[in-house]
Amino acid sequence: MTGPLHIVCPHCDSINRLPAEKLHNGGQCGKCHQPLFSGEPIALHQRNFQRHINRNDIPTVVDFWASWCGPCKMMAPVFAQAAAQLQPNFRLVKVNTEENQPLAAQYQIQSIPTLAIFKHGKELARQPGAMGLPQLIQWVNENS
């Protein structure tokens, strides 16, 4: 990658320009001064979902889940470990489908957990079901 990258702040949803060569240094938000990458998944909601999947220049990996779902609970620590390994080249986010039913309907989420990869608003790949960490890392790298 060359030139500046647009990175959406996980704290205030501001769009930041980060030189591509400084991506691995992380950077801080120009508005709220918080780190742009924490190594943890970000919880998104109806109000900020589109901004993150449309405006990040790095692929966004979405975990559509629900609190009552057993496989989702098993997948949560794996997804967190993946965030620690894949950031800053990828943004990992979680969407609670119970709290954000319009998003689940918009993206036709029929089973949970469902993982999807977006880049510039376009869905690149989708995978239903829980995965182990090596499988998840491989799937993200192969489909982004």
TORMAR-324101 format. One record per residue (C-alpha): x, y, z; residue in three letters. Coordinates in steps of 0.1 Angstrom, whole numbers, plus 2048, in hexadecimal, padded with zeros to 3 digits. Example, Ala and Ser with C-alpha at 12.3 -4.5 7.8 and 13.67 -1.06 7.14 Angstrom:
! residues 2
u: 87B; v: 7D3; w: 84E; resn: ALA
u: 889; v: 7F5; w: 847; resn: SER
//
This chain:
! residues 144
u: 800; v: 800; w: 800; resn: MET
u: 80C; v: 823; w: 7F8; resn: THR
u: 7FE; v: 845; w: 802; resn: GLY
u: 7E8; v: 84C; w: 81F; resn: PRO
u: 7CF; v: 833; w: 82C; resn: LEU
u: 7AD; v: 83C; w: 83A; resn: HIS
u: 7A8; v: 82C; w: 85C; resn: ILE
u: 788; v: 831; w: 870; resn: VAL
u: 78E; v: 837; w: 895; resn: CYS
u: 780; v: 81B; w: 8AB; resn: PRO
u: 778; v: 834; w: 8C7; resn: HIS
u: 768; v: 853; w: 8B6; resn: CYS
u: 762; v: 846; w: 892; resn: ASP
u: 777; v: 862; w: 883; resn: SER
u: 788; v: 85B; w: 862; resn: ILE
u: 7AE; v: 85F; w: 865; resn: ASN
u: 7C8; v: 860; w: 849; resn: ARG
u: 7E6; v: 84B; w: 853; resn: LEU
u: 804; v: 847; w: 83C; resn: PRO
u: 806; v: 823; w: 830; resn: ALA
u: 82A; v: 820; w: 83C; resn: GLU
u: 81F; v: 829; w: 85F; resn: LYS
u: 802; v: 80F; w: 861; resn: LEU
u: 817; v: 7F7; w: 876; resn: HIS
u: 81F; v: 813; w: 88F; resn: ASN
u: 7F9; v: 815; w: 896; resn: GLY
u: 7F4; v: 83A; w: 899; resn: GLY
u: 7DB; v: 84F; w: 8AD; resn: GLN
u: 7BA; v: 85F; w: 8A3; resn: CYS
u: 7BE; v: 883; w: 89A; resn: GLY
u: 79D; v: 88C; w: 8AB; resn: LYS
u: 79B; v: 878; w: 8CB; resn: CYS
u: 7C1; v: 86F; w: 8CE; resn: HIS
u: 7B9; v: 84A; w: 8D6; resn: GLN
u: 7CC; v: 82E; w: 8C5; resn: PRO
u: 7BF; v: 824; w: 8A3; resn: LEU
u: 7C7; v: 7FF; w: 8AB; resn: PHE
u: 7C3; v: 7ED; w: 8CC; resn: SER
u: 7C7; v: 7C9; w: 8C1; resn: GLY
u: 7A3; v: 7C2; w: 8CB; resn: GLU
u: 783; v: 7BF; w: 8B8; resn: PRO
u: 76C; v: 7DE; w: 8B7; resn: ILE
u: 747; v: 7DC; w: 8BE; resn: ALA
u: 734; v: 7ED; w: 8A2; resn: LEU
u: 710; v: 7F8; w: 8A1; resn: HIS
u: 6F6; v: 804; w: 888; resn: GLN
u: 702; v: 828; w: 88B; resn: ARG
u: 727; v: 821; w: 883; resn: ASN
u: 729; v: 801; w: 86F; resn: PHE
u: 727; v: 810; w: 84C; resn: GLN
u: 742; v: 829; w: 854; resn: ARG
u: 75A; v: 80E; w: 85F; resn: HIS
u: 754; v: 7F6; w: 842; resn: ILE
u: 753; v: 811; w: 827; resn: ASN
u: 76E; v: 829; w: 832; resn: ARG
u: 78A; v: 813; w: 83F; resn: ASN
u: 7A5; v: 80D; w: 825; resn: ASP
u: 7AE; v: 7EC; w: 837; resn: ILE
u: 797; v: 7CE; w: 835; resn: PRO
u: 77D; v: 7CC; w: 851; resn: THR
u: 775; v: 7AA; w: 85E; resn: VAL
u: 753; v: 7A8; w: 86E; resn: VAL
u: 747; v: 78E; w: 888; resn: ASP
u: 721; v: 78E; w: 888; resn: PHE
u: 717; v: 77E; w: 8A9; resn: TRP
u: 6FD; v: 77C; w: 8C6; resn: ALA
u: 701; v: 779; w: 8EB; resn: SER
u: 6EB; v: 75A; w: 8ED; resn: TRP
u: 6FF; v: 747; w: 8D3; resn: CYS
u: 716; v: 72B; w: 8E0; resn: GLY
u: 72D; v: 72A; w: 8C2; resn: PRO
u: 72F; v: 750; w: 8C3; resn: CYS
u: 73B; v: 74E; w: 8E7; resn: LYS
u: 755; v: 734; w: 8DC; resn: MET
u: 760; v: 74A; w: 8BF; resn: MET
u: 764; v: 76A; w: 8D3; resn: ALA
u: 787; v: 763; w: 8E2; resn: PRO
u: 793; v: 756; w: 8C0; resn: VAL
u: 787; v: 776; w: 8AF; resn: PHE
u: 799; v: 78B; w: 8CA; resn: ALA
u: 7B9; v: 777; w: 8C4; resn: GLN
u: 7B5; v: 77C; w: 89F; resn: ALA
u: 7B1; v: 7A2; w: 8A4; resn: ALA
u: 7D2; v: 7A3; w: 8B7; resn: ALA
u: 7E4; v: 791; w: 89B; resn: GLN
u: 7D3; v: 7A1; w: 87C; resn: LEU
u: 7D3; v: 7C6; w: 886; resn: GLN
u: 7DD; v: 7DE; w: 878; resn: PRO
u: 7DA; v: 7CE; w: 856; resn: ASN
u: 7B5; v: 7C6; w: 85D; resn: PHE
u: 79B; v: 7D5; w: 873; resn: ARG
u: 787; v: 7BB; w: 887; resn: LEU
u: 764; v: 7C4; w: 893; resn: VAL
u: 747; v: 7B4; w: 8A4; resn: LYS
u: 722; v: 7BA; w: 89D; resn: VAL
u: 708; v: 7AD; w: 8B7; resn: ASN
u: 6EC; v: 7A2; w: 8A0; resn: THR
u: 6D2; v: 7A4; w: 8BD; resn: GLU
u: 6DA; v: 7C8; w: 8C3; resn: GLU
u: 6DE; v: 7D1; w: 89E; resn: ASN
u: 6C3; v: 7BD; w: 88D; resn: GLN
u: 6C0; v: 7D5; w: 86F; resn: PRO
u: 6E5; v: 7CE; w: 867; resn: LEU
u: 6E0; v: 7A9; w: 86A; resn: ALA
u: 6C2; v: 7AC; w: 852; resn: ALA
u: 6D4; v: 7C3; w: 83A; resn: GLN
u: 6F1; v: 7AA; w: 837; resn: TYR
u: 6DA; v: 78C; w: 837; resn: GLN
u: 6EB; v: 77B; w: 855; resn: ILE
u: 6D9; v: 75A; w: 857; resn: GLN
u: 6F0; v: 748; w: 870; resn: SER
u: 708; v: 753; w: 88B; resn: ILE
u: 724; v: 757; w: 88F; resn: PRO
u: 729; v: 763; w: 86B; resn: THR
u: 749; v: 774; w: 861; resn: LEU
u: 74C; v: 78C; w: 844; resn: ALA
u: 768; v: 7A0; w: 835; resn: ILE
u: 762; v: 7C2; w: 826; resn: PHE
u: 778; v: 7DA; w: 814; resn: LYS
u: 76C; v: 7FC; w: 809; resn: HIS
u: 748; v: 7F1; w: 810; resn: GLY
u: 74A; v: 7D2; w: 7FA; resn: LYS
u: 746; v: 7B0; w: 80A; resn: GLU
u: 763; v: 79B; w: 7FF; resn: LEU
u: 75B; v: 77A; w: 812; resn: ALA
u: 743; v: 76B; w: 82A; resn: ARG
u: 747; v: 74C; w: 841; resn: GLN
u: 72C; v: 73F; w: 858; resn: PRO
u: 736; v: 72C; w: 877; resn: GLY
u: 751; v: 72D; w: 891; resn: ALA
u: 776; v: 728; w: 888; resn: MET
u: 796; v: 721; w: 89A; resn: GLY
u: 7B1; v: 73B; w: 89A; resn: LEU
u: 7C7; v: 72C; w: 87F; resn: PRO
u: 7A9; v: 727; w: 868; resn: GLN
u: 79C; v: 74A; w: 86F; resn: LEU
u: 7BE; v: 75A; w: 867; resn: ILE
u: 7C1; v: 746; w: 847; resn: GLN
u: 79E; v: 74E; w: 83C; resn: TRP
u: 7A3; v: 773; w: 841; resn: VAL
u: 7C5; v: 773; w: 82F; resn: ASN
u: 7B7; v: 75F; w: 812; resn: GLU
u: 798; v: 774; w: 80D; resn: ASN
u: 7A3; v: 798; w: 811; resn: SER
//
